[in-house]
Amino acid sequence: GYGFRQEWPAAKILLVSLLAAVLALLAGLAVVFAVTSINPFTLQLDIMRESLEASADVYRSMGMEEAQIAQTTKEFSQAMDTVAMLLPLVISASAIIITYMNFWISGRVLRRLGHPVPTLPPFAEWRLPQFFLYLLGFALVGIYWGGSREIQPLYQAAFNLNMVAMGAGVIQGLSLMSYAMDRFRVGKVMRVCLYAFVLLGGVLVQILAFTGLFDMLFDYRRRFGKKTS
C-alpha cells in the first residue's frame, strides 16, 4: 500500500514487499520458537520421518521384501535431507508467492475502485538481470568447494543459490517462450500444452533454465527482432 501511494514502479514495489514478506515469515517462525521452544522445520521433518517408519511397517505387513523396503526408505531419507537443505529456499519461495498474490489482488481491487496503480510489463517482455547468470557460476564453485572440503554451511548456501539461479532461468526461459509464441501467433490451448510439456519434463526444464540464463546475457529477443525486420 505504501508503494502504491508513493507511485513506485511495479518492480520496486515487488522487491520491497518481498523483503518485508521474508522478514515477516522469519519473525513469525522466531515467535513460534520463542513461545513453544519447538523448531517448526524440524517438527515437520520429524513427522515425515515418523510417517516413513509407519509406511515401512505397513509394507512389511503386506509382504514386501526387506531389500525393497530398505531401498524405498533410503530414497525417501535422501529426499528429506534435500528438503532440509533447501529450507532457506522454501522460505524465499513462500515469500515470493505471498508477495505476488498480494500485488496482483490488491492491484485488481484498486483499479476496480478507480485508483491507477503500476502494473508489470507483459510476461513476454520480462527480462531478469544478468546477476542470476553470475550467481549460478558462484553457486557451482561453492557447491564444489563445500562438497570437496566438507564445508556444510558453504555447500548448503551454494546449493540454495544454485536453485535460485535456476529458478530465475526458468522464469526467463518461459518469458522467452511466450515471446516466441507471440511472434508465431500460437493459440492459447497450444500454449498451455507447450508450457506443460516443458515444465513436466525434467531434462526440458533444465534446458529451459539454461536457455533463460543465457538469454539474460545475449538477449535472444533482440536477435529475433532483427531477423524479423
Legacy VTK file of the C-alpha trace (Angstrom):
# vtk DataFile Version 3.0
C-alpha trace
ASCII
DATASET POLYDATA
POINTS 229 float
0.000 0.000 0.000
2.812 2.395 0.777
4.408 1.643 -2.586
1.158 2.295 -4.427
0.679 5.531 -2.528
4.207 6.688 -3.363
3.695 5.687 -7.029
6.721 3.426 -7.100
7.374 1.308 -10.204
5.901 -2.182 -10.046
9.319 -3.859 -9.814
10.329 -1.735 -6.819
7.023 -2.446 -5.059
7.524 -6.187 -5.539
11.149 -6.107 -4.369
10.442 -4.117 -1.200
7.327 -6.196 -0.469
9.335 -9.399 -0.959
11.885 -8.237 1.600
9.068 -7.414 4.026
7.469 -10.821 3.445
10.730 -12.672 4.137
11.286 -10.704 7.343
7.678 -11.330 8.396
7.981 -15.094 7.839
11.254 -15.239 9.771
9.740 -13.176 12.582
6.728 -15.481 12.735
8.923 -18.577 12.936
11.046 -16.914 15.628
7.934 -16.151 17.696
6.745 -19.751 17.397
10.158 -20.998 18.511
10.341 -18.495 21.395
6.864 -19.347 22.705
6.866 -23.130 22.228
10.616 -23.944 22.056
9.758 -26.026 19.002
11.523 -25.572 15.699
8.707 -25.663 13.077
11.046 -27.033 10.421
12.461 -29.894 12.495
8.933 -30.687 13.664
7.757 -31.170 10.081
10.805 -33.292 9.252
10.267 -35.434 12.360
6.645 -36.010 11.326
7.797 -37.043 7.857
10.337 -39.478 9.325
7.715 -40.989 11.631
5.362 -41.433 8.677
8.210 -43.130 6.795
8.691 -45.635 9.634
4.948 -46.286 9.761
4.882 -46.823 5.992
7.737 -49.319 6.276
5.730 -51.316 8.839
2.736 -51.331 6.510
4.917 -52.587 3.636
6.235 -55.392 5.859
2.719 -56.436 6.795
1.888 -56.576 3.062
4.775 -58.974 2.481
7.167 -56.639 0.665
10.787 -57.794 0.661
13.172 -56.120 3.102
15.518 -55.136 0.279
12.754 -53.175 -1.458
11.698 -51.556 1.825
15.300 -50.561 2.570
15.725 -49.059 -0.912
12.485 -47.089 -0.643
13.405 -45.870 2.842
16.844 -44.799 1.654
15.460 -42.831 -1.294
12.862 -41.112 0.893
15.501 -40.256 3.510
17.681 -38.701 0.815
14.708 -36.642 -0.366
14.091 -35.416 3.196
17.757 -34.455 3.535
17.411 -32.399 0.356
14.259 -30.728 1.693
16.069 -29.880 4.941
18.948 -28.384 2.944
16.555 -26.235 0.888
14.698 -24.699 3.852
16.044 -21.172 3.118
14.768 -21.511 -0.445
11.388 -22.728 0.828
11.054 -19.566 2.922
12.013 -17.389 -0.046
9.617 -19.200 -2.396
6.774 -18.803 0.103
7.528 -15.086 0.392
7.571 -14.715 -3.406
4.165 -16.387 -3.750
2.671 -14.284 -0.936
4.123 -11.065 -2.368
2.949 -11.656 -5.927
-0.561 -12.701 -4.865
-0.890 -9.585 -2.687
0.367 -7.382 -5.522
-1.964 -8.964 -8.071
-5.102 -8.984 -5.908
-4.599 -5.507 -4.434
-3.874 -4.116 -7.906
-7.122 -5.527 -9.298
-9.132 -4.216 -6.342
-7.622 -0.721 -6.518
-8.175 -0.496 -10.278
-11.822 -1.511 -9.778
-12.112 1.332 -7.262
-10.710 3.795 -9.804
-7.167 4.149 -8.455
-4.389 3.962 -11.087
-1.674 1.558 -9.943
1.531 0.430 -11.709
1.495 -2.908 -13.490
4.195 -5.299 -14.575
5.053 -5.458 -18.295
3.592 -8.318 -20.340
5.186 -11.657 -19.473
6.778 -11.900 -22.927
8.764 -8.732 -22.151
10.163 -9.789 -18.790
13.960 -9.508 -18.577
15.761 -10.517 -15.423
19.226 -9.091 -14.672
22.448 -10.868 -15.684
23.190 -11.158 -11.979
21.495 -14.577 -11.897
23.857 -15.987 -14.520
26.866 -14.937 -12.475
25.135 -16.197 -9.339
24.936 -19.643 -10.942
28.682 -19.605 -11.579
29.484 -18.662 -7.981
26.995 -21.248 -6.716
28.612 -24.049 -8.727
32.032 -23.095 -7.365
30.588 -23.026 -3.837
28.998 -26.458 -4.294
32.332 -27.877 -5.480
34.345 -26.307 -2.668
31.788 -27.117 0.007
31.406 -30.704 -1.152
35.085 -31.487 -1.739
36.235 -29.858 1.528
33.167 -30.966 3.534
32.167 -27.404 4.462
28.466 -27.995 5.081
27.340 -24.339 5.564
29.052 -23.321 2.311
27.601 -26.310 0.463
24.058 -25.601 1.731
24.251 -21.884 0.908
25.646 -22.587 -2.571
23.026 -25.292 -3.194
20.224 -22.857 -2.360
21.757 -20.113 -4.524
22.059 -22.603 -7.391
18.337 -23.350 -7.144
17.548 -19.613 -7.045
19.587 -19.025 -10.212
17.994 -21.983 -11.991
14.515 -20.803 -10.953
15.259 -17.368 -12.397
16.432 -19.082 -15.578
13.148 -20.999 -15.817
11.151 -17.770 -15.477
13.276 -16.050 -18.133
13.008 -19.102 -20.363
9.224 -19.157 -20.069
9.161 -15.458 -20.893
11.267 -16.183 -23.984
8.859 -18.970 -24.929
5.952 -16.562 -24.548
7.701 -14.052 -26.800
8.364 -16.700 -29.463
4.770 -17.935 -29.331
3.538 -14.360 -29.695
5.704 -13.971 -32.801
4.349 -17.177 -34.313
0.768 -16.487 -33.113
0.378 -19.736 -31.195
-3.131 -20.287 -29.806
-3.928 -20.357 -26.091
-4.622 -24.087 -25.940
-1.362 -24.924 -27.679
0.495 -22.504 -25.379
-0.783 -24.314 -22.291
0.190 -27.663 -23.816
3.709 -26.440 -24.627
4.206 -24.947 -21.160
3.031 -28.182 -19.533
5.161 -30.336 -21.863
8.308 -28.378 -20.980
7.665 -27.978 -17.257
6.782 -31.638 -16.728
9.940 -32.871 -18.459
12.962 -32.925 -16.156
15.581 -32.522 -18.885
13.489 -29.950 -20.748
13.180 -27.816 -17.612
16.964 -27.779 -17.247
17.397 -26.847 -20.905
14.797 -24.104 -20.463
16.601 -22.790 -17.370
19.981 -22.579 -19.105
18.371 -21.001 -22.157
16.788 -18.376 -19.934
20.075 -17.711 -18.128
21.961 -17.202 -21.372
19.109 -15.048 -22.684
19.927 -12.632 -19.862
23.349 -12.202 -21.454
22.701 -12.490 -25.178
19.123 -11.136 -25.429
17.728 -13.580 -27.977
14.598 -11.487 -28.403
16.608 -8.634 -29.860
18.171 -11.068 -32.326
14.741 -12.459 -33.280
13.537 -8.901 -33.867
16.440 -8.173 -36.205
15.758 -11.292 -38.248
12.053 -10.499 -38.481
12.644 -6.911 -39.565
LINES 1 230
229 0 1 2 3 4 5 6 7 8 9 10 11 12 13 14 15 16 17 18 19 20 21 22 23 24 25 26 27 28 29 30 31 32 33 34 35 36 37 38 39 40 41 42 43 44 45 46 47 48 49 50 51 52 53 54 55 56 57 58 59 60 61 62 63 64 65 66 67 68 69 70 71 72 73 74 75 76 77 78 79 80 81 82 83 84 85 86 87 88 89 90 91 92 93 94 95 96 97 98 99 100 101 102 103 104 105 106 107 108 109 110 111 112 113 114 115 116 117 118 119 120 121 122 123 124 125 126 127 128 129 130 131 132 133 134 135 136 137 138 139 140 141 142 143 144 145 146 147 148 149 150 151 152 153 154 155 156 157 158 159 160 161 162 163 164 165 166 167 168 169 170 171 172 173 174 175 176 177 178 179 180 181 182 183 184 185 186 187 188 189 190 191 192 193 194 195 196 197 198 199 200 201 202 203 204 205 206 207 208 209 210 211 212 213 214 215 216 217 218 219 220 221 222 223 224 225 226 227 228
